[in-house]
């Protein structure tokens, strides 16, 4: 699945941010990790300066599927609004914005699942908010990709991701 | 005036504003005032039945309005009300 060329969105990830995401995903393996992306917005281009690791507080807070297991952070993640609020204050104080979030897929490709789509509805479909997915295989960080929720939340589309 | 902060993902429906200052007595009135100014924000915050969407969280200061008085939660001048998306997901069915 290549990057979609029909939209102008693009994400650039600093080497620091990419490293933070990769190490976080390895540290929580085989559980999923989650975090926020802080940086700047310039039109449709987002620049991530810093990745902020957040605790995966999944405990069945929202209903994603009939088969939800409130105990399993191996295949679920929840970004607590309190953590988002703290990160948002930190970002604003530093003159930055939260331009997206990341989570990991242990032993699974860096493509969004139906569960990810349901759980992303809070950001609204059709915005430039980035969903970065870091794949981890056998405990080692593998491919990383960035996605946007489009078509009123009906599906994800890949966006170009550049490492700088 | 209370200030309401708008998360990055929803700013495009608010003419790019990061926050809006409004005169209102309750959280509900504040949100309705915001939607009046930026009508396209409405469907991202409220369901067709007019209820706050489950993935939308509203905080007054550090407190979730679900644990206060909901939309009836009073707001005072200087309060900061934050709209915060809940984000969740996971790999398998």
Boltz contact constraints between the chains, C-beta under 6 A:
constraints:
  - contact:
      token1: [A, 62]
      token2: [B, 88]
      max_distance: 6.0
  - contact:
      token1: [A, 65]
      token2: [B, 93]
      max_distance: 6.0
  - contact:
      token1: [A, 67]
      token2: [B, 93]
      max_distance: 6.0
  - contact:
      token1: [A, 75]
      token2: [B, 90]
      max_distance: 6.0
  - contact:
      token1: [A, 75]
      token2: [B, 91]
      max_distance: 6.0
  - contact:
      token1: [A, 75]
      token2: [B, 92]
      max_distance: 6.0
  - contact:
      token1: [A, 76]
      token2: [B, 90]
      max_distance: 6.0
  - contact:
      token1: [A, 77]
      token2: [B, 89]
      max_distance: 6.0
  - contact:
      token1: [A, 78]
      token2: [B, 88]
      max_distance: 6.0
  - contact:
      token1: [A, 79]
      token2: [B, 87]
      max_distance: 6.0
  - contact:
      token1: [A, 81]
      token2: [B, 57]
      max_distance: 6.0
  - contact:
      token1: [A, 81]
      token2: [B, 84]
      max_distance: 6.0
  - contact:
      token1: [A, 81]
      token2: [B, 86]
      max_distance: 6.0
  - contact:
      token1: [A, 84]
      token2: [B, 84]
      max_distance: 6.0
  - contact:
      token1: [A, 85]
      token2: [B, 59]
      max_distance: 6.0
  - contact:
      token1: [A, 85]
      token2: [B, 82]
      max_distance: 6.0
  - contact:
      token1: [A, 85]
      token2: [B, 84]
      max_distance: 6.0
  - contact:
      token1: [A, 97]
      token2: [B, 8]
      max_distance: 6.0
  - contact:
      token1: [A, 98]
      token2: [B, 8]
      max_distance: 6.0
  - contact:
      token1: [A, 101]
      token2: [B, 87]
      max_distance: 6.0
  - contact:
      token1: [A, 105]
      token2: [B, 91]
      max_distance: 6.0
  - contact:
      token1: [A, 108]
      token2: [B, 91]
      max_distance: 6.0
  - contact:
      token1: [A, 113]
      token2: [B, 91]
      max_distance: 6.0
  - contact:
      token1: [A, 115]
      token2: [B, 89]
      max_distance: 6.0
  - contact:
      token1: [A, 115]
      token2: [B, 90]
      max_distance: 6.0
  - contact:
      token1: [A, 116]
      token2: [B, 89]
      max_distance: 6.0
  - contact:
      token1: [A, 119]
      token2: [B, 88]
      max_distance: 6.0
  - contact:
      token1: [A, 119]
      token2: [B, 89]
      max_distance: 6.0
  - contact:
      token1: [A, 121]
      token2: [B, 55]
      max_distance: 6.0
  - contact:
      token1: [A, 122]
      token2: [B, 55]
      max_distance: 6.0
  - contact:
      token1: [A, 122]
      token2: [B, 85]
      max_distance: 6.0
  - contact:
      token1: [A, 122]
      token2: [B, 86]
      max_distance: 6.0
  - contact:
      token1: [A, 122]
      token2: [B, 87]
      max_distance: 6.0
  - contact:
      token1: [A, 123]
      token2: [B, 9]
      max_distance: 6.0
  - contact:
      token1: [A, 123]
      token2: [B, 85]
      max_distance: 6.0
  - contact:
      token1: [A, 124]
      token2: [B, 9]
      max_distance: 6.0
  - contact:
      token1: [A, 124]
      token2: [B, 10]
      max_distance: 6.0
  - contact:
      token1: [A, 124]
      token2: [B, 44]
      max_distance: 6.0
  - contact:
      token1: [A, 127]
      token2: [B, 9]
      max_distance: 6.0
  - contact:
      token1: [A, 127]
      token2: [B, 12]
      max_distance: 6.0
  - contact:
      token1: [A, 129]
      token2: [B, 9]
      max_distance: 6.0
